[in-house]
């Protein structure tokens, strides 16, 4: 009961938080599309508005590795991206999964739990913003002055609150999907398109080259006399996006979409009407992209803490065990070279795998284990466990063919936990594969993008079936 009492203590605070009211009527599909587009527009504008009062920083970006996944943009209002929401979700789900928090099945308990998640999200926003300012990410705090430091924290807090409310707006049914998913998919797709078609020129020492892999191909073929060498360079050039990375990305997209179709259909029938048969699908990716989002939140926070400690207390043995970082000249990011963070970071290429197989094995074991664990934990706290599904079917007066009400939970338990754990394992394995192939935007990013785009495709198909036809849907 202690866990419940803790949530009850949060009740008064949850009631005063800003909240989006539930829609009083069914929102039309066209209206949902409009609200989703407005949400995306606000997010993209915030991604381009620079923070007032910051000094330009030439230091390595501690969040470089994870900016694509947490939908953030350095030096702008979206500096924190969705990191506070995901981190608060991660903490609350782990506490509930470990039974340190007791969450009842009643709507009131669920509402308090969701409100507590939002409250922690706001507190984490303030905490992260304060840490960023105090560790000198925007310039030395003594040079900035107390007033500017407070102003930067306020800007980051307000933009964090906007992200929370935009996500809630979509989740409450005004738009399609969730804000988190929309922002992640947009950021990853933007990165992939930019690295494929970027017109930015970079002087690499071998002459001026285009950043975009496709534009670089035509430029190299047009300017080099040796066409075979030009092709080889376009496919395998180092330190810039190349065509092999682009093809690897497309290949991973195709594999994930193929795996999305894997499912087991359990036969169910109506308990009220004779002869009314149906099926309940249990997908391989039962928990979708949740494991990879939670795993990213865990790693992102570990990276940030490690880099900030390394900056302040370099040489300390405990800090070195957590991670040793090096930043090459003119590089926007720092690389872990030793410690825990090194073994949890993906090897850059197959060459690195051969050079340090222990690193590769540790990374694979961490990815597979953490994704399987988060996937299995998530079903218990998100209302999608065997017990919850059996309850939903019972409320719809549906039963599994050949099974009584009491044995239905036992039968579902044979499939759902296995699908969750094995699906999480597959998500982790596909992410590792994408990293090893050198796909654009990181393996985790691509996994997230594909699963989110597929979710939106499923929502679109479902709405189309309900309304009957494409014309009715859009016009």
C-alpha positions as CSV (number, residue, x, y, z in Angstrom):
1,X,0.0,0.0,0.0
2,X,3.0,2.3,0.4
3,X,3.3,2.7,-3.3
4,X,-0.4,3.7,-3.6
5,X,0.0,6.2,-0.8
6,X,2.9,7.8,-2.6
7,X,0.8,8.3,-5.7
8,X,-2.0,9.7,-3.5
9,X,0.4,12.3,-2.1
10,X,1.0,13.4,-5.7
11,X,-2.7,13.8,-6.4
12,X,-3.0,17.5,-5.3
13,X,0.0,18.5,-7.4
14,X,-1.3,16.5,-10.4
15,X,-4.6,18.4,-10.3
16,X,-2.9,21.8,-10.7
17,X,-0.8,20.8,-13.7
18,X,-1.8,22.2,-17.2
19,X,-3.9,19.6,-19.0
20,X,-5.5,19.1,-22.4
21,X,-9.2,18.3,-22.0
22,X,-10.5,15.1,-23.6
23,X,-12.6,15.8,-26.8
24,X,-16.3,15.8,-26.1
25,X,-17.1,14.5,-29.6
26,X,-15.6,12.2,-32.1
27,X,-12.8,14.0,-34.0
28,X,-13.1,13.7,-37.8
29,X,-10.1,12.3,-39.6
30,X,-9.5,15.5,-41.6
31,X,-9.4,17.4,-38.3
32,X,-7.0,14.9,-36.8
33,X,-4.7,15.4,-39.8
34,X,-4.9,19.2,-39.3
35,X,-4.1,19.1,-35.6
36,X,-1.2,16.7,-36.3
37,X,0.2,19.1,-39.0
38,X,-0.1,22.1,-36.5
39,X,1.7,20.1,-33.8
40,X,4.5,19.2,-36.2
41,X,4.7,22.8,-37.5
42,X,5.1,24.1,-33.9
43,X,7.8,21.5,-33.2
44,X,9.8,22.4,-36.4
45,X,9.6,26.1,-35.6
46,X,10.9,25.5,-32.1
47,X,13.8,23.4,-33.7
48,X,14.9,26.6,-35.5
49,X,14.4,29.3,-32.9
50,X,17.8,29.9,-31.1
51,X,18.0,30.2,-27.3
52,X,18.4,33.9,-26.3
53,X,21.5,34.7,-24.3
54,X,23.8,31.8,-25.2
55,X,27.4,32.1,-26.3
56,X,28.6,30.1,-29.2
57,X,30.3,26.9,-28.0
58,X,33.1,25.1,-29.8
59,X,33.1,22.3,-27.4
60,X,32.1,18.7,-28.3
61,X,28.3,18.2,-28.2
62,X,27.6,15.7,-25.3
63,X,24.2,14.8,-26.9
64,X,25.5,14.4,-30.5
65,X,25.0,10.6,-30.5
66,X,21.4,10.8,-29.4
67,X,20.0,14.1,-30.9
68,X,18.3,12.3,-33.7
69,X,16.6,9.8,-31.4
70,X,15.5,12.4,-28.7
71,X,14.4,14.8,-31.4
72,X,16.6,17.7,-30.2
73,X,18.5,20.5,-31.9
74,X,21.5,22.1,-30.3
75,X,21.3,25.7,-29.2
76,X,17.6,26.0,-30.0
77,X,14.3,25.9,-27.9
78,X,14.3,22.1,-28.7
79,X,17.7,21.6,-27.0
80,X,16.1,19.0,-24.7
81,X,13.7,17.5,-27.3
82,X,11.6,14.7,-25.9
83,X,14.3,13.6,-23.4
84,X,12.4,14.7,-20.3
85,X,9.2,13.0,-21.3
86,X,10.9,9.7,-22.1
87,X,13.2,9.8,-19.0
88,X,10.2,10.4,-16.7
89,X,8.3,7.6,-18.5
90,X,11.4,5.3,-18.1
91,X,11.7,6.0,-14.4
92,X,7.9,5.6,-13.7
93,X,7.6,2.4,-15.7
94,X,10.7,0.8,-14.1
95,X,9.3,1.8,-10.6
96,X,5.9,0.3,-11.4
97,X,7.5,-2.8,-13.1
98,X,9.7,-3.4,-10.0
99,X,6.5,-3.1,-7.8
100,X,8.0,-0.1,-6.0
101,X,4.9,1.8,-7.1
102,X,1.6,0.1,-6.9
103,X,-0.7,1.2,-9.8
104,X,-4.3,0.0,-9.6
105,X,-6.5,-0.8,-12.6
106,X,-9.0,1.9,-11.8
107,X,-9.2,5.0,-14.2
108,X,-8.4,7.3,-11.2
109,X,-5.2,5.4,-10.5
110,X,-4.2,5.4,-14.1
111,X,-4.9,9.2,-14.4
112,X,-2.8,9.9,-11.2
113,X,0.0,7.7,-12.6
114,X,0.0,9.6,-16.0
115,X,-0.2,12.9,-14.1
116,X,2.8,11.9,-11.9
117,X,4.7,11.0,-15.1
118,X,4.0,14.6,-16.4
119,X,5.0,16.1,-13.1
120,X,8.3,14.3,-13.1
121,X,8.8,15.3,-16.8
122,X,8.5,18.9,-15.8
123,X,10.9,18.5,-12.8
124,X,13.4,16.6,-15.1
125,X,13.1,19.5,-17.6
126,X,14.2,22.0,-15.0
127,X,16.9,19.7,-13.7
128,X,18.4,19.0,-17.2
129,X,18.2,22.7,-18.1
130,X,20.0,23.7,-14.9
131,X,22.7,21.1,-15.4
132,X,23.3,22.2,-19.0
133,X,23.7,25.9,-18.0
134,X,25.8,25.2,-14.9
135,X,28.2,22.8,-16.7
136,X,29.0,25.6,-19.3
137,X,27.2,24.1,-22.3
138,X,26.2,27.7,-23.4
139,X,29.3,29.5,-22.1
140,X,30.9,30.0,-18.7
141,X,28.1,30.8,-16.2
142,X,30.2,33.5,-14.6
143,X,30.5,35.2,-18.0
144,X,26.8,34.8,-18.8
145,X,25.6,36.3,-15.5
146,X,22.9,35.0,-13.1
147,X,20.1,36.8,-15.0
148,X,20.9,35.2,-18.4
149,X,21.4,31.7,-16.8
150,X,17.9,31.9,-15.2
151,X,16.5,33.2,-18.5
152,X,18.0,30.2,-20.4
153,X,16.5,27.7,-17.9
154,X,13.1,29.4,-18.2
155,X,13.2,29.2,-22.0
156,X,14.1,25.5,-21.9
157,X,11.4,24.8,-19.3
158,X,8.7,26.6,-21.3
159,X,9.7,24.7,-24.5
160,X,9.7,21.4,-22.5
161,X,6.2,22.2,-21.3
162,X,5.1,22.9,-24.9
163,X,6.4,19.4,-26.0
164,X,4.6,17.7,-23.1
165,X,1.3,19.4,-24.0
166,X,1.7,18.8,-27.8
167,X,2.2,15.1,-27.0
168,X,-0.8,15.0,-24.7
169,X,-2.9,16.8,-27.4
170,X,-2.3,14.0,-29.9
171,X,-2.6,11.2,-27.3
172,X,-6.0,12.5,-26.1
173,X,-7.4,11.9,-29.6
174,X,-7.2,15.3,-31.3
175,X,-4.5,14.1,-33.7
176,X,-2.9,10.9,-35.0
177,X,-0.5,8.7,-32.9
178,X,1.6,10.4,-30.2
179,X,3.8,13.5,-30.2
180,X,6.9,11.6,-29.2
181,X,6.5,9.2,-32.2
182,X,5.8,12.1,-34.6
183,X,8.8,14.2,-33.5
184,X,11.2,11.2,-33.5
185,X,10.1,10.0,-37.0
186,X,10.3,13.6,-38.4
187,X,13.8,14.2,-37.0
188,X,15.2,10.8,-38.3
189,X,13.6,11.1,-41.8
190,X,15.0,14.7,-42.0
191,X,18.5,13.4,-41.2
192,X,18.3,10.6,-43.7
193,X,17.0,12.9,-46.5
194,X,19.6,15.6,-45.7
195,X,22.5,13.1,-45.7
196,X,21.3,11.7,-49.0
197,X,20.7,15.0,-50.8
198,X,22.5,17.7,-48.9
199,X,23.9,20.5,-51.2
200,X,26.5,21.6,-48.5
201,X,30.1,21.5,-49.8
202,X,32.9,20.3,-47.6
203,X,36.7,20.6,-48.3
204,X,38.1,17.2,-47.4
205,X,41.7,17.7,-48.5
206,X,40.9,15.8,-51.7
207,X,39.1,18.8,-53.1
208,X,35.5,20.1,-52.5
209,X,32.9,17.4,-52.1
210,X,29.1,17.5,-51.5
211,X,27.8,16.2,-48.2
212,X,24.8,14.5,-49.7
213,X,25.6,10.9,-50.9
214,X,23.4,11.1,-54.1
215,X,24.6,14.6,-55.1
216,X,28.2,13.5,-54.4
217,X,27.8,10.6,-56.8
218,X,26.8,12.8,-59.8
219,X,29.5,15.4,-58.8
220,X,32.3,12.8,-58.6
221,X,31.2,11.2,-61.9
222,X,31.1,14.7,-63.6
223,X,34.5,16.0,-62.3
224,X,36.7,12.8,-62.1
225,X,38.3,11.4,-65.3
226,X,38.6,7.9,-63.8
227,X,34.9,7.0,-63.6
228,X,35.5,3.6,-61.8
229,X,37.5,5.3,-59.1
230,X,34.8,8.0,-58.8
231,X,32.1,5.3,-58.4
232,X,34.2,3.5,-55.7
233,X,34.7,6.8,-53.8
234,X,30.9,7.6,-54.0
235,X,30.1,4.1,-52.5
236,X,32.8,3.9,-49.9
237,X,34.1,7.4,-49.0
238,X,35.0,7.8,-45.3
239,X,33.8,10.5,-42.8
240,X,31.0,11.6,-45.1
241,X,27.6,9.9,-46.1
242,X,28.2,7.4,-48.9
243,X,26.0,5.3,-51.1
244,X,26.6,2.1,-49.2
245,X,25.2,3.8,-46.0
246,X,22.2,4.8,-48.0
247,X,21.6,1.3,-49.4
248,X,22.1,-0.2,-45.9
249,X,19.4,2.2,-44.6
250,X,17.0,1.1,-47.4
251,X,17.8,-2.6,-46.7
252,X,17.1,-2.2,-42.9
253,X,13.8,-0.4,-43.7
254,X,12.8,-3.3,-45.9
255,X,13.7,-6.0,-43.2
256,X,11.8,-4.2,-40.5
257,X,8.7,-3.8,-42.6
258,X,8.9,-7.5,-43.5
259,X,9.1,-8.4,-39.8
260,X,6.1,-6.2,-39.0
261,X,3.9,-8.8,-40.7
262,X,4.9,-11.6,-38.4
263,X,2.0,-12.5,-36.0
264,X,0.0,-15.3,-34.4
265,X,-3.8,-15.1,-34.8
266,X,-5.6,-16.6,-31.8
267,X,-9.1,-17.8,-32.7
268,X,-11.9,-16.1,-30.6
269,X,-15.7,-16.3,-30.7
270,X,-18.6,-14.3,-29.3
271,X,-20.0,-15.6,-26.0
272,X,-23.3,-14.0,-26.8
273,X,-23.9,-14.8,-30.5
274,X,-23.5,-18.2,-32.0
275,X,-21.3,-18.5,-35.1
276,X,-19.6,-15.1,-34.7
277,X,-15.9,-15.9,-35.0
278,X,-12.9,-13.6,-35.1
279,X,-9.2,-13.7,-34.3
280,X,-7.0,-11.8,-31.9
281,X,-3.6,-10.9,-33.5
282,X,-0.4,-11.1,-31.4
283,X,2.4,-9.4,-33.3
284,X,6.1,-10.3,-33.1
285,X,6.7,-6.6,-32.3
286,X,4.1,-6.8,-29.5
287,X,5.4,-3.7,-27.7
288,X,6.4,-2.0,-31.0
289,X,9.3,0.5,-30.6
290,X,8.9,1.0,-26.8
291,X,12.0,-1.1,-25.9
292,X,14.3,0.9,-28.1
293,X,12.9,4.3,-26.8
294,X,13.4,3.3,-23.2
295,X,16.9,1.9,-24.0
296,X,17.8,5.1,-25.8
297,X,16.6,7.2,-22.8
298,X,18.8,5.1,-20.5
299,X,21.9,5.4,-22.7
300,X,21.4,9.1,-23.4
301,X,21.3,10.0,-19.7
302,X,24.3,7.8,-19.0
303,X,26.3,9.5,-21.8
304,X,25.4,13.0,-20.7
305,X,26.3,12.3,-17.0
306,X,29.5,10.6,-18.0
307,X,30.7,13.4,-20.3
308,X,29.8,16.1,-17.8
309,X,31.6,14.3,-15.0
310,X,34.6,13.7,-17.3
311,X,34.8,17.4,-18.1
312,X,34.6,18.4,-14.4
313,X,36.6,15.6,-12.8
314,X,38.9,14.2,-15.5
315,X,41.3,11.6,-14.1
316,X,39.1,10.5,-11.2
317,X,39.1,6.7,-11.2
318,X,35.3,6.3,-10.7
319,X,34.6,8.8,-13.5
320,X,37.0,6.9,-15.7
321,X,35.2,3.6,-15.0
322,X,32.0,5.3,-16.2
323,X,33.6,6.6,-19.4
324,X,36.8,8.2,-20.8
325,X,36.0,10.6,-23.7
326,X,38.1,12.1,-26.5
327,X,37.2,14.8,-29.0
328,X,39.1,14.8,-32.3
329,X,40.0,18.2,-33.8
330,X,37.1,20.0,-35.5
331,X,34.7,17.2,-34.5
332,X,31.2,18.1,-33.3
333,X,31.1,15.0,-31.0
334,X,33.2,13.3,-28.4
335,X,33.9,9.5,-28.6
336,X,34.1,7.2,-25.6
337,X,37.5,5.4,-25.7
338,X,37.2,3.4,-22.4
339,X,34.9,2.6,-19.5
340,X,31.3,1.5,-19.4
341,X,30.1,4.1,-22.0
342,X,32.6,2.7,-24.5
343,X,31.2,-0.8,-24.2
344,X,27.6,0.4,-24.5
345,X,28.3,2.4,-27.7
346,X,28.0,0.8,-31.1
347,X,31.2,-0.1,-33.0
348,X,31.5,2.3,-36.0
349,X,32.3,-0.3,-38.6
350,X,32.9,-4.1,-39.1
351,X,36.6,-3.2,-39.0
352,X,36.2,-2.0,-35.4
353,X,34.4,-5.3,-34.6
354,X,37.5,-7.2,-35.7
355,X,39.9,-4.9,-33.8
356,X,38.0,-5.1,-30.5
357,X,35.6,-8.1,-30.4
358,X,35.0,-7.7,-26.7
359,X,33.5,-4.3,-27.3
360,X,31.2,-5.8,-30.0
361,X,30.1,-8.7,-27.8
362,X,29.4,-6.4,-24.8
363,X,27.4,-4.0,-27.0
364,X,25.3,-6.8,-28.6
365,X,24.6,-8.4,-25.2
366,X,23.6,-5.1,-23.7
367,X,21.3,-4.2,-26.7
368,X,19.6,-7.6,-26.8
369,X,19.2,-7.9,-23.0
370,X,18.0,-4.4,-22.3
371,X,15.4,-4.4,-25.2
372,X,14.1,-7.8,-24.1
373,X,13.8,-6.7,-20.5
374,X,12.1,-3.4,-21.3
375,X,9.7,-5.1,-23.6
376,X,8.7,-7.7,-21.0
377,X,8.4,-5.0,-18.2
378,X,6.4,-2.7,-20.4
379,X,3.5,-5.2,-20.9
380,X,2.9,-5.3,-17.2
381,X,2.6,-1.6,-16.7
382,X,0.9,-0.5,-20.0
383,X,-2.2,-2.6,-19.7
384,X,-1.2,-5.1,-22.4
385,X,-0.3,-8.2,-20.3
386,X,-2.2,-11.5,-20.7
387,X,-4.4,-10.6,-17.7
388,X,-5.4,-7.2,-19.3
389,X,-6.1,-8.7,-22.7
390,X,-8.3,-11.5,-21.1
391,X,-10.2,-8.7,-19.3
392,X,-10.7,-6.7,-22.5
393,X,-12.0,-9.8,-24.4
394,X,-14.3,-10.6,-21.5
395,X,-15.7,-7.1,-21.5
396,X,-16.4,-7.5,-25.2
397,X,-18.0,-10.8,-24.4
398,X,-15.5,-12.7,-26.5
399,X,-13.8,-16.0,-25.5
400,X,-11.0,-18.1,-27.0
401,X,-12.3,-21.1,-29.0
402,X,-11.9,-24.3,-27.0
403,X,-11.1,-22.5,-23.7
404,X,-13.1,-21.4,-20.7
405,X,-12.9,-18.0,-19.2
406,X,-10.5,-19.1,-16.5
407,X,-8.1,-20.9,-18.8
408,X,-8.0,-17.9,-21.2
409,X,-5.3,-16.1,-19.2
410,X,-3.2,-19.2,-19.0
411,X,-3.5,-19.6,-22.8
412,X,-2.6,-16.0,-23.5
413,X,0.3,-16.3,-21.1
414,X,1.8,-18.8,-23.5
415,X,2.0,-16.3,-26.2
416,X,2.1,-12.6,-25.0
417,X,5.2,-12.6,-22.7
418,X,7.1,-14.7,-25.3
419,X,6.1,-12.3,-28.1
420,X,7.1,-9.3,-25.9
421,X,10.5,-10.7,-24.9
422,X,11.4,-12.2,-28.3
423,X,10.1,-9.1,-30.2
424,X,12.3,-6.9,-28.0
425,X,15.2,-9.2,-28.7
426,X,14.5,-8.9,-32.5
427,X,14.3,-5.1,-32.2
428,X,17.7,-5.0,-30.5
429,X,19.2,-7.4,-33.1
430,X,18.0,-5.3,-36.0
431,X,19.3,-2.2,-34.4
432,X,22.7,-3.9,-34.0
433,X,22.6,-5.0,-37.6
434,X,21.9,-1.5,-38.8
435,X,24.7,-0.1,-36.7
436,X,27.2,-2.6,-38.1
437,X,26.1,-1.9,-41.7
438,X,26.7,1.8,-41.1
439,X,23.2,2.8,-41.9
440,X,22.5,6.6,-41.9
441,X,21.0,7.9,-38.6
442,X,22.1,5.0,-36.4
443,X,20.4,1.6,-36.0
444,X,18.2,2.7,-33.2
445,X,17.0,5.8,-35.2
446,X,16.1,3.7,-38.2
447,X,14.2,1.2,-36.1
448,X,12.2,3.9,-34.5
449,X,11.5,5.7,-37.8
450,X,10.2,2.5,-39.6
451,X,8.1,1.3,-36.7
452,X,6.5,4.8,-36.3
453,X,5.8,5.2,-40.0
454,X,4.3,1.7,-40.0
455,X,2.1,2.7,-37.0
456,X,0.8,5.7,-38.9
457,X,0.2,3.6,-42.0
458,X,-1.9,1.2,-39.8
459,X,-3.9,4.2,-38.3
460,X,-4.5,5.5,-41.8
461,X,-5.8,2.0,-43.0
462,X,-8.0,1.6,-39.9
463,X,-9.6,5.1,-40.4
464,X,-10.1,4.3,-44.1
465,X,-11.9,1.0,-43.3
466,X,-14.1,2.7,-40.8
467,X,-15.1,5.5,-43.1
468,X,-15.1,3.4,-46.3
469,X,-12.8,4.5,-49.0
470,X,-10.0,7.0,-49.6
471,X,-12.3,9.8,-51.0
472,X,-14.4,9.8,-47.9
473,X,-11.3,9.9,-45.7
474,X,-9.7,13.0,-47.3
475,X,-12.5,15.0,-48.7
